[in-house]
């Protein structure tokens, strides 16, 4: 899609309907005719589409009319329904794509990265689909303009059409409400503002309280986008984004209080110029994320803050040289500032904590040339060269790629062999991607992450697009994989340093994904299955172990049924094999101290995860003073109340002198919600 909004042409059209139900348009040709302006409006039942490269594009605002989580529409939540994509658990805050780590997946809004795009527990993302409705998702095949990441890419963006009048929506849900309004300030300037806030404690307070524990939580986020279109060939945009989350968990049984605060702040300015045979884009952005984890116990308090910020300037030229040749080239400059997790301890005799600020620099040049050999076959070759420096450590990385794209009547096939690099690592105590996991840059002791990837994507449409099928095969060899090996008690050590507790190793991922979709009729939906293996090795003694991101089998089913012009029903079923965990084989009591004997790393598994979500949507339109589209959505998460196990621990009962297994289960059980939305 061009970065510059195109104005509608004024033509005299004859509009008819073919027997197949597809609209037909005929342009009358006359020597002299008075052109009349007509508006043709068509509504498609398809909210998602799969491109030739396997990239999925969707309109999150349309999808959110039926699929909602606690009354909130969420594009990232829908991505978890795709084969080969997993959030890990109800508490999971991240996307593992084809066995990759959560940190390998890049999230961007209008080109700005977000380092943690989630509200608590991964219930829904911080990105409002009212503001960023256009979503593009790539699993494994990327061009050389892709930034420094090893896994999937999620691009969320605003609409690019010129606003002729006020446009917006309001959503009122049971845990939060939001409003989004876009309006023209002049003939060339548009402004869109979106805000959301929560009141989850007031309505769900009792459900978030246990026998001896309680959860308190609130969130808010704000998005602002301004667009200036001075001419037909230019578009300048400015974006601002801010979110903040506050979570407090109390456990009277252990006299423990835990407080987590996190948030993103980002801003950018971009310019796009359309050429006669291509376009030029240049963007400057700042993106920052901060997190603070505090634990309070009698006579002891631990605070563990961490931060990351990135300042970048980048540009790209996309040029069609002639009908058979195309060139993509560009640059990227980045400055990273990182404060790795450190411990500030009160009430315990230890040395003063030392806050460490790390700075790294990264510069990249890339180019990729495309050649259409025959109308059905296109070949491309490219390279991305990156220079990276942190302190006394420096390296130059070359990431080449070769891609073939074949389009035939029996389907579209794309194959790629490519190298990828990632200079930033994310590690921490959580294996399900909580905000407390911290970012840290590569150096001599923690090398840059590298991946050699081979990927194949096959797509085919049947019966004029009424049915579609997508198949992905992948193999990825990894170097520089990182994993946190520290324990909570290690924070009490006055010499605690984050880097001393990070393992570096190698690994591999391979597997297959398949998805079949029905896109027409009253009954639509999709079915997906994925098989994946993910292995890691951090030292020769333990050898190859299962990665915490491996989910061997997963099944996803989504069904939508339009009862009438007003009512629609939808259901989502998800099944995955249990997440790998390191089992505890035995307990030992030495005096008053408890010691645990662990088994082989990730040699055990949690019970299988499965969940059914149901929803019903009633919609209608009013046109008394203003044309309004209304939607009432009723949703039930975890409809059959299955308690999915997210964490397994062990407790000690001092009265009976017994150890017992404790399972932390789903955040929600039989969680109903209702929301009202209006669009104008």
NUROSE-224711 format. One line per 4 residues: number of its first residue (from 0); their letters; for each residue z, y, x of C-alpha. Coordinates in Angstrom, 1 decimal, padded with zeros to 4 digits, always signed. Example, Ala and Ser with C-alpha at 12.3 -4.5 7.8 and 13.67 -1.06 7.14 Angstrom:
0) AS) +007.8/-004.5/+012.3  +007.1/-001.1/+013.7
! end
This chain:
0) XXXX) +000.0/+000.0/+000.0  -000.9/+003.4/+001.3  +002.0/+005.7/+002.1  +000.3/+008.6/+000.2
4) XXXX) +000.3/+008.6/-003.5  -003.2/+008.7/-005.0  -003.9/+010.8/-008.0  -005.4/+009.1/-011.1
8) XXXX) -009.1/+009.5/-011.5  -010.5/+010.8/-014.8  -013.1/+008.4/-016.2  -014.6/+007.5/-019.5
12) XXXX) -013.5/+003.8/-020.0  -014.3/+001.2/-022.5  -011.4/-001.2/-022.8  -011.7/-004.6/-024.2
16) XXXX) -009.8/-007.9/-024.2  -011.5/-011.1/-023.0  -010.9/-014.4/-024.6  -008.6/-015.4/-021.7
20) XXXX) -006.3/-012.5/-022.6  -007.2/-010.5/-019.5  -008.1/-006.8/-020.0  -011.7/-005.9/-019.2
24) XXXX) -012.7/-002.3/-018.2  -016.3/-001.0/-018.3  -017.3/+002.4/-016.8  -020.1/+004.0/-018.7
28) XXXX) -022.9/+005.4/-016.5  -024.6/+008.5/-017.9  -026.6/+011.4/-016.4  -024.4/+013.9/-018.0
32) XXXX) -021.1/+013.2/-019.7  -017.9/+015.0/-020.4  -015.1/+013.2/-018.7  -012.0/+012.6/-020.8
36) XXXX) -008.6/+011.6/-019.4  -007.3/+008.3/-020.7  -004.1/+006.6/-019.8  -004.1/+002.8/-019.5
40) XXXX) -000.7/+001.1/-019.5  -000.3/-002.6/-018.8  +002.9/-004.5/-018.5  +002.8/-007.7/-016.4
44) XXXX) +005.2/-010.6/-017.0  +005.1/-011.3/-013.3  +007.9/-009.6/-011.4  +007.2/-011.3/-008.1
48) XXXX) +004.0/-012.1/-006.1  +003.3/-014.0/-002.9  +000.8/-012.6/-000.4  -001.5/-014.4/+002.0
52) XXXX) +001.1/-014.4/+004.8  +003.8/-015.9/+002.5  +005.5/-012.5/+002.1  +007.1/-012.1/-001.3
56) XXXX) +006.9/-008.8/-003.1  +008.8/-008.0/-006.2  +009.8/-005.2/-008.6  +013.6/-005.4/-008.6
60) XXXX) +013.9/-003.0/-011.5  +011.9/-005.3/-013.7  +013.6/-008.4/-012.5  +017.0/-006.9/-013.1
64) XXXX) +016.3/-006.6/-016.8  +017.1/-010.4/-017.1  +018.7/-011.6/-013.9  +022.1/-009.8/-013.4
68) XXXX) +025.3/-010.5/-011.5  +028.4/-009.0/-013.2  +026.2/-006.6/-015.0  +024.4/-005.4/-011.8
72) XXXX) +020.7/-006.0/-011.0  +020.3/-007.0/-007.4  +017.1/-007.9/-005.4  +019.0/-009.5/-002.6
76) XXXX) +020.7/-011.8/-005.1  +017.3/-013.0/-006.3  +016.3/-013.7/-002.7  +019.1/-016.3/-002.5
80) XXXX) +017.2/-018.3/-005.2  +014.2/-018.8/-002.8  +013.9/-022.1/-000.9  +015.0/-021.8/+002.7
84) XXXX) +017.2/-018.8/+001.9  +021.0/-019.1/+001.5  +024.1/-016.9/+001.2  +026.3/-019.8/+002.2
88) XXXX) +028.9/-019.5/-000.6  +030.3/-017.3/-003.3  +032.1/-015.3/-000.6  +029.0/-015.3/+001.6
92) XXXX) +027.8/-011.8/+002.6  +024.5/-012.4/+004.3  +021.2/-014.2/+004.1  +020.5/-017.2/+006.3
96) XXXX) +016.7/-017.6/+006.4  +015.4/-021.1/+007.5  +018.6/-022.0/+009.4  +018.9/-018.7/+011.2
100) XXXX) +022.2/-016.7/+011.7  +023.0/-014.0/+009.2  +022.5/-011.4/+011.9  +018.9/-012.6/+012.5
104) XXXX) +017.9/-011.2/+009.1  +016.9/-007.5/+009.0  +017.6/-005.3/+006.0  +015.8/-001.9/+005.7
108) XXXX) +015.6/+000.8/+003.1  +012.6/+003.1/+003.5  +012.4/+001.9/+007.1  +016.1/+002.5/+007.9
112) XXXX) +018.2/-000.6/+009.0  +021.4/-001.4/+007.2  +023.8/-003.4/+009.4  +025.9/-004.8/+006.5
116) XXXX) +024.2/-004.3/+003.1  +026.8/-006.0/+000.9  +029.6/-005.2/-001.4  +032.6/-007.5/-001.4
120) XXXX) +031.9/-011.3/-001.4  +028.2/-010.8/-001.5  +028.4/-010.3/-005.3  +025.6/-007.8/-005.0
124) XXXX) +024.1/-005.6/-002.3  +024.8/-002.0/-001.6  +021.1/-001.2/-002.4  +020.5/-000.1/-006.0
128) XXXX) +017.2/-001.4/-007.5  +017.1/+001.7/-009.6  +016.4/+003.7/-006.4  +014.7/+001.1/-004.2
132) XXXX) +012.8/-001.1/-006.7  +010.0/-002.3/-004.4  +011.0/-005.3/-002.2  +009.0/-007.1/+000.4
136) XXXX) +010.4/-010.3/+002.0  +009.0/-012.1/+005.0  +010.5/-015.4/+006.1  +009.0/-016.2/+009.5
140) XXXX) +005.6/-014.7/+010.0  +005.6/-011.1/+011.1  +003.2/-008.7/+012.9  +004.1/-007.1/+016.2
144) XXXX) +005.5/-004.0/+014.6  +008.5/-006.0/+013.5  +011.6/-004.7/+015.3  +014.1/-006.6/+017.4
148) XXXX) +015.2/-009.5/+015.1  +014.7/-013.3/+015.1  +014.7/-014.1/+011.4  +013.6/-012.8/+008.0
152) XXXX) +012.9/-009.2/+007.1  +013.8/-007.6/+003.8  +012.1/-004.2/+003.2  +013.3/-002.2/+000.1
156) XXXX) +011.6/+001.1/-000.7  +011.2/+003.7/-003.3  +008.0/+004.1/-005.4  +005.3/+006.1/-003.8
160) XXXX) +003.6/+007.6/-006.9  +003.9/+011.3/-007.6  +006.5/+012.2/-010.3  +004.9/+014.2/-013.1
164) XXXX) +008.0/+014.4/-015.2  +011.7/+013.4/-015.2  +012.2/+009.6/-014.7  +015.4/+007.7/-014.5
168) XXXX) +017.8/+005.1/-015.7  +021.5/+004.6/-016.5  +023.4/+001.3/-016.2  +026.9/+000.8/-017.6
172) XXXX) +028.5/-002.5/-016.5  +031.9/-004.2/-016.6  +032.7/-003.6/-012.9  +030.6/-000.5/-012.1
176) XXXX) +028.2/+002.0/-013.6  +025.3/+003.9/-012.0  +022.7/+006.5/-012.7  +019.4/+007.2/-011.1
180) XXXX) +017.2/+010.3/-011.8  +013.9/+011.4/-010.3  +012.3/+014.7/-011.1  +009.6/+017.0/-009.6
184) XXXX) +011.0/+020.2/-008.0  +007.5/+021.6/-007.8  +003.9/+020.4/-007.8  +004.4/+018.9/-004.3
188) XXXX) +008.1/+018.1/-004.0  +010.0/+015.2/-005.8  +013.7/+014.4/-005.6  +015.4/+011.2/-006.6
192) XXXX) +019.2/+010.8/-006.7  +021.2/+007.6/-007.4  +025.0/+007.1/-007.5  +027.2/+004.1/-008.4
196) XXXX) +031.0/+003.6/-008.7  +033.2/+000.7/-009.7  +036.3/+000.1/-011.9  +036.7/-003.6/-011.2
200) XXXX) +040.5/-003.4/-010.8  +041.0/-002.1/-014.4  +038.9/-004.7/-016.2  +039.2/-007.8/-013.9
204) XXXX) +042.6/-007.2/-012.4  +044.2/-010.3/-014.1  +041.3/-012.6/-013.0  +041.8/-011.4/-009.4
208) XXXX) +045.5/-012.3/-009.4  +046.8/-015.7/-008.5  +050.3/-017.2/-008.5  +051.3/-015.4/-005.4
212) XXXX) +048.3/-013.4/-004.5  +046.3/-010.5/-005.8  +043.0/-008.7/-004.9  +042.3/-005.0/-005.4
216) XXXX) +038.8/-003.6/-004.8  +036.6/-000.6/-005.4  +033.1/+000.5/-004.3  +030.8/+003.5/-004.4
220) XXXX) +027.3/+004.3/-003.1  +024.9/+007.2/-003.1  +021.2/+007.5/-002.3  +019.0/+010.6/-002.1
224) XXXX) +015.3/+010.7/-001.4  +013.1/+013.8/-001.2  +009.3/+013.5/-001.0  +006.9/+016.3/-000.1
228) XXXX) +003.1/+015.8/-000.6  +001.4/+018.8/+000.8  -002.1/+017.3/+000.4  -004.0/+014.2/-000.5
232) XXXX) -003.6/+012.8/+003.0  +000.0/+013.6/+003.9  +003.4/+012.6/+002.7  +006.8/+013.6/+004.2
236) XXXX) +010.0/+011.9/+003.1  +013.7/+012.4/+003.8  +016.4/+009.9/+002.9  +020.2/+009.8/+002.8
240) XXXX) +022.3/+006.7/+002.1  +026.1/+006.3/+001.9  +028.3/+003.5/+000.7  +032.0/+002.7/+001.0
244) XXXX) +034.1/-000.3/+000.1  +037.9/-000.8/+000.0  +039.5/-004.2/-000.4  +043.1/-005.1/-000.4
248) XXXX) +044.5/-008.7/-000.6  +048.2/-009.4/-000.9  +049.8/-012.9/-000.5  +053.5/-012.9/-001.3
252) XXXX) +053.9/-016.6/-000.2  +053.2/-015.4/+003.4  +054.4/-011.8/+003.1  +050.9/-010.9/+004.2
256) XXXX) +048.8/-007.9/+003.3  +045.2/-007.6/+004.3  +043.1/-004.4/+004.0  +039.4/-004.2/+004.7
260) XXXX) +037.4/-001.0/+004.6  +033.7/-000.8/+005.5  +030.7/+001.4/+004.9  +027.2/+002.4/+005.9
264) XXXX) +025.8/+005.9/+006.4  +022.1/+006.4/+007.2  +019.5/+009.1/+007.1  +015.8/+009.5/+008.0
268) XXXX) +012.8/+011.7/+008.1  +009.3/+010.2/+007.9  +005.7/+011.5/+007.9  +002.7/+009.5/+006.9
272) XXXX) -000.9/+010.7/+007.4  -003.8/+008.8/+005.8  -007.0/+008.6/+007.8  -010.5/+007.8/+006.6
276) XXXX) -010.1/+004.3/+007.9  -006.3/+003.9/+008.3  -003.0/+005.7/+008.5  -000.4/+007.0/+011.0
280) XXXX) +003.3/+006.9/+010.3  +006.2/+008.4/+012.3  +009.9/+008.0/+011.5  +013.2/+009.2/+012.9
284) XXXX) +016.4/+007.7/+011.6  +020.1/+007.3/+012.1  +022.0/+004.3/+010.8  +025.7/+003.6/+011.3
288) XXXX) +028.2/+001.0/+010.1  +032.0/+001.0/+010.5  +034.6/-001.6/+009.6  +038.4/-001.8/+009.7
292) XXXX) +040.4/-004.9/+009.2  +044.2/-004.5/+009.0  +046.8/-007.3/+008.5  +050.4/-006.4/+007.8
296) XXXX) +053.3/-008.8/+008.1  +057.1/-008.3/+008.4  +057.7/-006.6/+011.8  +054.0/-007.0/+012.8
300) XXXX) +050.8/-005.2/+012.1  +047.3/-005.7/+013.5  +044.4/-003.4/+013.1  +040.9/-004.5/+014.2
304) XXXX) +038.2/-001.8/+013.9  +034.6/-002.0/+015.0  +031.5/+000.2/+014.7  +027.8/+000.3/+015.4
308) XXXX) +025.3/+003.2/+015.2  +021.6/+003.4/+016.0  +019.4/+006.4/+016.6  +015.7/+005.7/+016.6
312) XXXX) +012.2/+007.3/+016.7  +009.2/+005.1/+016.0  +005.6/+005.4/+015.1  +002.6/+003.2/+014.1
316) XXXX) -001.2/+003.5/+013.9  -003.0/+001.1/+011.5  -006.8/+001.6/+012.0  -009.8/-000.3/+010.7
320) XXXX) -012.4/+000.0/+013.5  -015.2/-001.5/+011.4  -015.6/-004.1/+008.7  -014.5/-006.9/+011.1
324) XXXX) -012.1/-005.3/+013.5  -008.6/-003.8/+012.9  -005.9/-002.5/+015.2  -002.2/-002.0/+014.8
328) XXXX) -000.3/-000.3/+017.6  +002.8/+001.8/+018.0  +006.1/+002.5/+019.7  +009.9/+002.4/+019.1
332) XXXX) +012.8/+004.2/+020.9  +016.4/+003.3/+020.2  +019.8/+004.3/+021.3  +022.7/+002.0/+020.3
336) XXXX) +026.4/+002.9/+020.3  +028.8/+000.0/+019.8  +032.6/-000.3/+019.5  +033.2/-004.1/+019.6
340) XXXX) +036.2/-005.4/+017.8  +039.5/-004.5/+019.5  +043.1/-005.0/+018.5  +045.7/-002.3/+017.9
344) XXXX) +049.0/-004.2/+017.5  +052.3/-002.7/+016.2  +055.7/-004.4/+016.4  +054.8/-006.9/+019.1
348) XXXX) +055.5/-006.6/+022.8  +052.1/-006.3/+024.5  +050.1/-003.9/+026.6  +048.3/-000.9/+025.1
352) XXXX) +045.0/-001.8/+023.4  +041.9/-000.4/+025.1  +039.0/+000.9/+023.0  +035.7/+000.2/+024.6
356) XXXX) +032.5/+002.2/+023.7  +029.2/+000.6/+024.8  +025.9/+002.3/+024.9  +022.5/+000.6/+025.2
360) XXXX) +018.9/+001.9/+025.3  +015.8/+000.1/+024.0  +012.1/+001.1/+024.2  +009.2/-000.9/+022.9
364) XXXX) +005.4/-000.7/+022.8  +003.3/-003.0/+020.6  -000.4/-003.7/+019.8  -002.1/-006.3/+017.6
368) XXXX) -005.9/-006.7/+017.2  -007.4/-008.4/+014.1  -010.9/-010.0/+014.1  -012.5/-011.2/+010.9
372) XXXX) -014.7/-014.1/+012.3  -016.2/-015.0/+008.9  -015.3/-013.7/+005.4  -012.7/-016.5/+005.0
376) XXXX) -011.1/-016.5/+008.5  -009.2/-013.8/+010.3  -007.7/-014.2/+013.8  -005.2/-011.8/+015.4
380) XXXX) -003.5/-011.6/+018.8  -000.8/-009.2/+019.8  +002.2/-008.4/+022.1  +005.4/-006.5/+021.9
384) XXXX) +006.9/-005.3/+025.2  +010.5/-004.2/+025.1  +012.6/-002.7/+027.8  +016.4/-003.0/+027.3
388) XXXX) +019.3/-001.5/+029.3  +023.1/-001.6/+028.9  +025.2/-000.4/+031.9  +024.0/-002.1/+035.0
392) XXXX) +022.1/-004.8/+033.0  +018.4/-004.3/+032.3  +015.5/-006.5/+031.3  +011.9/-006.4/+030.2
396) XXXX) +010.8/-008.7/+027.4  +007.3/-009.7/+026.4  +006.8/-011.2/+022.9  +003.1/-012.3/+022.3
400) XXXX) +001.7/-013.8/+019.1  -001.4/-015.6/+017.9  -002.1/-015.8/+014.1  -004.8/-017.3/+012.0
404) XXXX) -005.4/-016.6/+008.4  -007.8/-018.8/+006.3  -008.7/-018.1/+002.6  -010.5/-020.8/+000.8
408) XXXX) -010.9/-021.9/-002.9  -008.3/-024.6/-002.3  -005.7/-021.9/-001.2  -004.6/-019.5/+001.5
412) XXXX) -003.3/-020.8/+004.8  -001.6/-018.8/+007.6  -000.4/-020.1/+010.9  +001.4/-018.3/+013.7
416) XXXX) +002.8/-019.1/+017.1  +005.0/-016.2/+018.3  +007.9/-015.1/+020.5  +010.7/-012.9/+019.2
420) XXXX) +013.6/-011.1/+020.8  +016.9/-009.7/+019.5  +019.2/-007.5/+021.8  +022.1/-007.2/+019.3
424) XXXX) +024.5/-010.0/+018.5  +026.9/-010.3/+015.5  +030.0/-012.5/+015.8  +033.5/-012.8/+014.4
428) XXXX) +036.1/-015.0/+012.8  +034.1/-015.5/+009.6  +031.4/-018.1/+009.3  +030.2/-016.7/+005.9
432) XXXX) +029.2/-013.2/+007.2  +032.2/-011.0/+006.1  +032.2/-007.3/+007.1  +034.8/-008.0/+009.8
436) XXXX) +032.2/-009.7/+011.9  +031.2/-007.2/+014.6  +028.1/-006.2/+016.5  +027.8/-006.2/+020.3
440) XXXX) +025.0/-005.6/+022.7  +023.5/-008.0/+025.2  +024.5/-007.8/+028.9  +024.7/-010.0/+032.0
444) XXXX) +027.3/-012.3/+030.4  +025.7/-012.3/+026.9  +021.9/-012.6/+027.3  +019.3/-011.3/+024.9
448) XXXX) +018.5/-013.7/+022.0  +015.0/-015.2/+022.2  +013.0/-017.4/+019.9  +009.7/-019.3/+020.2
452) XXXX) +008.5/-019.7/+016.6  +005.7/-021.9/+015.1  +005.2/-021.3/+011.3  +002.7/-022.3/+008.7
456) XXXX) +002.5/-020.9/+005.2  +000.2/-022.3/+002.4  -000.3/-020.6/-001.0  -002.4/-021.5/-003.9
460) XXXX) -002.9/-020.2/-007.5  -003.9/-022.4/-010.3  -005.6/-021.6/-013.7  -006.2/-017.9/-013.0
464) XXXX) -002.8/-017.3/-011.5  -000.8/-018.9/-014.3  +000.7/-021.3/-011.8  +001.4/-020.7/-008.1
468) XXXX) +002.6/-022.8/-005.3  +004.0/-021.9/-001.8  +004.8/-024.2/+001.1  +006.4/-023.2/+004.4
472) XXXX) +006.8/-025.3/+007.5  +008.7/-023.9/+010.5  +010.0/-024.8/+014.0  +012.0/-022.3/+016.0
476) XXXX) +013.4/-022.8/+019.6  +016.3/-020.5/+020.4  +017.9/-019.1/+023.5  +020.9/-016.8/+023.8
480) XXXX) +022.6/-018.0/+020.6  +026.0/-016.5/+020.2  +029.2/-017.7/+018.5  +032.8/-016.4/+018.4
484) XXXX) +035.3/-018.8/+019.9  +038.5/-016.7/+019.6  +041.5/-017.2/+017.3  +043.7/-014.7/+015.4
488) XXXX) +046.7/-015.2/+017.7  +044.5/-014.3/+020.6  +044.6/-010.7/+019.4  +048.2/-010.5/+020.4
492) XXXX) +047.2/-010.9/+024.1  +047.4/-007.5/+025.8  +044.3/-008.4/+027.8  +042.2/-009.3/+024.8
496) XXXX) +038.5/-008.5/+025.3  +035.9/-009.4/+022.7  +033.3/-010.5/+025.2  +035.7/-013.1/+026.6
500) XXXX) +035.7/-015.0/+023.3  +031.9/-015.2/+022.8  +029.9/-018.4/+023.6  +026.3/-018.2/+024.5
504) XXXX) +023.9/-021.2/+024.2  +020.7/-022.5/+022.8  +019.4/-024.1/+019.7  +016.6/-025.0/+017.3
508) XXXX) +015.8/-024.9/+013.6  +013.1/-026.8/+011.7  +012.3/-027.6/+008.2  +010.1/-027.2/+005.1
512) XXXX) +010.3/-025.1/+001.9  +008.3/-025.5/-001.3  +008.3/-023.4/-004.5  +006.3/-023.8/-007.7
516) XXXX) +006.1/-021.0/-010.3  +004.9/-020.7/-013.9  +003.8/-017.1/-014.5  +002.5/-017.0/-018.1
520) XXXX) +003.6/-017.7/-021.7  +006.9/-017.4/-023.3  +008.5/-019.8/-020.8  +008.3/-018.7/-017.2
524) XXXX) +010.2/-019.7/-014.1  +010.2/-021.3/-010.7  +011.5/-024.4/-008.9  +012.2/-024.6/-005.2
528) XXXX) +013.4/-027.2/-002.7  +014.2/-026.7/+001.0  +015.1/-029.1/+003.8  +016.4/-027.7/+007.0
532) XXXX) +018.0/-028.7/+010.3  +019.8/-026.3/+012.6  +021.4/-027.3/+015.9  +023.2/-025.4/+018.6
536) XXXX) +024.5/-026.3/+022.1  +027.1/-024.0/+023.9  +028.1/-026.3/+026.7  +027.2/-029.7/+028.1
540) XXXX) +030.5/-031.2/+027.3  +030.3/-030.9/+023.5  +026.5/-031.3/+023.5  +024.4/-030.6/+020.4
544) XXXX) +026.3/-029.6/+017.3  +025.4/-028.7/+013.8  +025.0/-024.9/+013.3  +027.3/-023.3/+010.7
548) XXXX) +024.1/-022.0/+009.0  +022.6/-025.4/+008.3  +022.3/-026.4/+004.7  +020.4/-029.7/+004.8
552) XXXX) +019.2/-029.8/+001.2  +018.9/-027.0/-001.4  +017.5/-026.9/-004.9  +016.9/-023.7/-007.0
556) XXXX) +015.7/-023.5/-010.6  +015.1/-020.4/-012.5  +013.9/-020.3/-016.2  +013.2/-017.4/-018.5
560) XXXX) +012.3/-017.8/-022.1  +011.0/-014.9/-024.3  +012.3/-015.6/-027.8  +010.6/-012.5/-029.3
564) XXXX) +009.6/-009.0/-028.4  +013.3/-008.1/-028.2  +015.2/-011.2/-027.0  +014.9/-013.1/-023.7
568) XXXX) +017.0/-015.8/-022.2  +017.3/-016.9/-018.6  +019.2/-019.4/-016.5  +019.6/-020.1/-012.8
572) XXXX) +020.8/-023.3/-011.3  +021.6/-023.6/-007.6  +022.5/-026.7/-005.5  +023.1/-027.0/-001.8
576) XXXX) +024.7/-029.5/+000.5  +028.1/-028.4/+001.7  +028.4/-025.9/+004.6  +029.4/-027.5/+008.0
580) XXXX) +033.0/-027.1/+009.1  +035.2/-028.2/+012.0  +037.7/-030.7/+010.6  +041.4/-030.9/+011.5
584) XXXX) +042.3/-034.5/+012.5  +046.0/-034.2/+013.0  +049.1/-031.9/+013.0  +051.9/-031.9/+015.5
588) XXXX) +055.3/-030.3/+015.2  +056.8/-029.3/+018.6  +060.1/-027.6/+017.8  +059.3/-025.0/+015.2
592) XXXX) +055.7/-024.7/+016.3  +052.7/-026.3/+014.6  +049.8/-027.6/+016.7  +046.5/-028.8/+015.2
596) XXXX) +044.0/-031.3/+016.7  +040.5/-030.4/+015.8  +037.5/-032.7/+015.6  +034.0/-032.2/+016.9
600) XXXX) +032.7/-028.7/+016.1  +031.0/-028.6/+012.7  +031.1/-032.3/+012.3  +032.4/-032.1/+008.7
604) XXXX) +031.1/-030.6/+005.6  +032.5/-028.9/+002.6  +031.8/-030.4/-000.8  +028.3/-029.7/-002.2
608) XXXX) +027.9/-026.3/-003.8  +026.4/-026.0/-007.3  +026.4/-023.4/-010.0  +024.7/-022.5/-013.3
612) XXXX) +024.3/-018.9/-014.4  +023.2/-017.9/-017.9  +022.1/-014.6/-019.4  +020.6/-013.1/-022.5
616) XXXX) +018.9/-009.7/-022.8  +018.1/-007.7/-025.9  +015.7/-004.8/-025.5  +014.3/-002.1/-027.8
620) XXXX) +012.5/+001.3/-027.6  +013.3/+004.6/-029.3  +011.0/+007.6/-029.5  +012.8/+010.1/-031.6
624) XXXX) +013.1/+012.9/-029.1  +012.4/+011.1/-025.8  +010.9/+007.7/-025.2  +013.8/+005.5/-024.1
628) XXXX) +013.8/+001.8/-023.3  +017.2/+000.1/-024.0  +018.6/-003.1/-022.6  +021.8/-005.0/-023.4
632) XXXX) +022.4/-007.9/-021.0  +025.0/-010.7/-021.5  +025.7/-012.9/-018.5  +027.9/-015.8/-017.7
636) XXXX) +028.3/-016.7/-014.0  +029.3/-020.3/-013.2  +028.8/-021.4/-016.8  +030.4/-024.9/-016.5
640) XXXX) +033.3/-023.6/-014.4  +032.7/-025.6/-011.2  +035.2/-024.6/-008.5  +033.0/-024.4/-005.4
644) XXXX) +035.1/-024.9/-002.2  +034.5/-022.0/+000.2  +037.4/-022.5/+002.7  +039.6/-025.5/+003.5
648) XXXX) +043.0/-024.9/+005.1  +046.4/-026.5/+005.4  +049.8/-025.3/+004.4  +053.3/-026.4/+005.5
652) XXXX) +056.1/-026.7/+002.9  +059.3/-026.2/+004.9  +061.5/-027.3/+001.9  +059.8/-030.8/+001.7
656) XXXX) +058.7/-030.9/+005.3  +055.1/-031.7/+004.2  +051.7/-030.5/+005.2  +049.2/-030.3/+002.3
660) XXXX) +045.5/-029.5/+002.1  +044.6/-026.1/+000.5  +041.2/-025.3/-000.8  +040.0/-021.7/-001.4
664) XXXX) +037.5/-022.0/-004.3  +035.0/-019.7/-006.0  +035.8/-016.1/-006.4  +034.8/-016.3/-010.0
668) XXXX) +035.0/-019.1/-012.7  +033.5/-018.6/-016.2  +032.9/-015.0/-015.2  +031.4/-013.2/-018.2
672) XXXX) +029.8/-009.7/-018.1  +028.0/-007.3/-020.3  +025.9/-004.3/-019.4  +023.9/-001.6/-021.1
676) XXXX) +020.9/+000.1/-019.4  +018.5/+002.8/-020.6  +015.3/+003.8/-018.9  +013.4/+007.0/-019.4
! end
